[in-house]
Amino acid sequence: MTKAMFRELQDSGALEMRVIGHTGFAEMGRDPVCAGASVLAMTAAQCIEAMGNKLQKAPNLTIRGGNVHVIAKPRPEYYAEAKHIFYVAETGFQLLSQAYPQNVELTSFIFPVGDE
């Protein structure tokens, strides 16, 4: 199962995304659900990295073996932009988790699932 987690780190003002595990929908290398999750995670990581000087410092990006971990602390005037990047990825993971609940789990502390 792939587990995706999004949260705001209240103490530091940073945003975090963590995506771990293989969905198990099909074998590795031939799994469309895992491919979708990978595209979402990698796109969000790339967008955060591309923010450059809009961040207080370079983001902490760890990408290993299909797992992605991003921590970014945007400058206050760009906080909404960074949060929107995470929101878009989170929305994709919400759709995946609804379509494939046995394969994708979403935990969110930024935009709790079901909040309008």
Summary of the structure (lengths in Angstrom):
residues: 116
radius of gyration: 13.9
end to end distance: 26.9
largest distance: 43.5
contacts: 353
relative contact order: 0.25
helix: 40%
strand: 28%
